[in-house]
Amino acid sequence: MFDLSDLALFFLFGVFVALWWNAQGVKQIALKATQDYCQSMGVQLLDDGVVLRGFWLRRNAAGKLCLWRSYNFEFTSTGEQRYSGQIVLLGRIVEAVHLDPHRLN
């Protein structure tokens, strides 16, 4: 019926799904934080999304090893030009949000 290789493949598939599910949760945290930040700065988030730029292992303030993620996004301040921004998360905590220099209304 099932042998050890089938069980190993099923386990690997389960691990992959769990990691993907976690990554989607962190991306939703990044998106919500980006939306809130853009609203507080008086700019409009474009395309209603963030795109993973990179990730790495880093230690947080408590010395625990966490996944550091950087996401890019685009915004507009005038409705005519697109500008870039970046949000950085360490684990599930937002470390920084940066907006490129842009025109004010």
Contacts in CASP RR format, 6 or more apart in sequence:
PFRMAT RR
TARGET T0000
AUTHOR 0000-0000-0000
METHOD contacts of the structure
MODEL  1
MFDLSDLALFFLFGVFVALWWNAQGVKQIALKATQDYCQSMGVQLLDDGV
VLRGFWLRRNAAGKLCLWRSYNFEFTSTGEQRYSGQIVLLGRIVEAVHLD
PHRLN
26 67 0 8 1.000
26 69 0 8 1.000
26 89 0 8 1.000
26 91 0 8 1.000
26 92 0 8 1.000
27 50 0 8 1.000
27 52 0 8 1.000
27 71 0 8 1.000
29 89 0 8 1.000
29 92 0 8 1.000
29 94 0 8 1.000
30 50 0 8 1.000
30 69 0 8 1.000
30 71 0 8 1.000
30 87 0 8 1.000
30 89 0 8 1.000
30 94 0 8 1.000
31 48 0 8 1.000
31 49 0 8 1.000
31 50 0 8 1.000
33 87 0 8 1.000
33 94 0 8 1.000
33 97 0 8 1.000
34 45 0 8 1.000
34 49 0 8 1.000
34 50 0 8 1.000
34 71 0 8 1.000
34 73 0 8 1.000
34 87 0 8 1.000
34 97 0 8 1.000
35 45 0 8 1.000
37 87 0 8 1.000
37 97 0 8 1.000
38 44 0 8 1.000
38 45 0 8 1.000
38 75 0 8 1.000
41 99 0 8 1.000
42 77 0 8 1.000
43 75 0 8 1.000
43 76 0 8 1.000
43 77 0 8 1.000
43 83 0 8 1.000
43 99 0 8 1.000
43 102 0 8 1.000
44 75 0 8 1.000
44 76 0 8 1.000
44 77 0 8 1.000
44 79 0 8 1.000
45 73 0 8 1.000
45 74 0 8 1.000
45 75 0 8 1.000
46 73 0 8 1.000
46 74 0 8 1.000
46 75 0 8 1.000
46 76 0 8 1.000
46 82 0 8 1.000
47 73 0 8 1.000
47 74 0 8 1.000
49 73 0 8 1.000
50 71 0 8 1.000
50 72 0 8 1.000
50 73 0 8 1.000
50 87 0 8 1.000
51 71 0 8 1.000
51 72 0 8 1.000
51 73 0 8 1.000
52 69 0 8 1.000
52 70 0 8 1.000
52 71 0 8 1.000
53 70 0 8 1.000
53 71 0 8 1.000
53 72 0 8 1.000
53 86 0 8 1.000
54 69 0 8 1.000
54 70 0 8 1.000
55 67 0 8 1.000
55 68 0 8 1.000
55 69 0 8 1.000
55 70 0 8 1.000
56 67 0 8 1.000
56 68 0 8 1.000
57 65 0 8 1.000
57 66 0 8 1.000
57 67 0 8 1.000
57 68 0 8 1.000
58 65 0 8 1.000
58 66 0 8 1.000
58 67 0 8 1.000
58 68 0 8 1.000
58 90 0 8 1.000
59 65 0 8 1.000
59 66 0 8 1.000
60 66 0 8 1.000
60 90 0 8 1.000
60 91 0 8 1.000
60 93 0 8 1.000
66 90 0 8 1.000
66 91 0 8 1.000
67 90 0 8 1.000
67 91 0 8 1.000
68 88 0 8 1.000
68 89 0 8 1.000
68 90 0 8 1.000
68 91 0 8 1.000
68 95 0 8 1.000
69 88 0 8 1.000
69 89 0 8 1.000
69 91 0 8 1.000
70 86 0 8 1.000
70 87 0 8 1.000
70 88 0 8 1.000
71 86 0 8 1.000
71 87 0 8 1.000
71 88 0 8 1.000
71 89 0 8 1.000
72 84 0 8 1.000
72 85 0 8 1.000
72 86 0 8 1.000
73 84 0 8 1.000
73 85 0 8 1.000
73 86 0 8 1.000
73 87 0 8 1.000
74 82 0 8 1.000
74 83 0 8 1.000
74 84 0 8 1.000
74 85 0 8 1.000
75 82 0 8 1.000
75 83 0 8 1.000
75 84 0 8 1.000
75 85 0 8 1.000
75 99 0 8 1.000
75 102 0 8 1.000
76 82 0 8 1.000
76 83 0 8 1.000
76 102 0 8 1.000
77 83 0 8 1.000
77 102 0 8 1.000
77 103 0 8 1.000
77 104 0 8 1.000
77 105 0 8 1.000
78 103 0 8 1.000
78 105 0 8 1.000
81 102 0 8 1.000
81 103 0 8 1.000
83 99 0 8 1.000
83 100 0 8 1.000
83 101 0 8 1.000
83 102 0 8 1.000
84 100 0 8 1.000
85 97 0 8 1.000
85 98 0 8 1.000
85 99 0 8 1.000
85 100 0 8 1.000
86 96 0 8 1.000
86 97 0 8 1.000
86 98 0 8 1.000
87 94 0 8 1.000
87 96 0 8 1.000
87 97 0 8 1.000
87 98 0 8 1.000
88 94 0 8 1.000
88 95 0 8 1.000
88 96 0 8 1.000
88 97 0 8 1.000
89 95 0 8 1.000
END
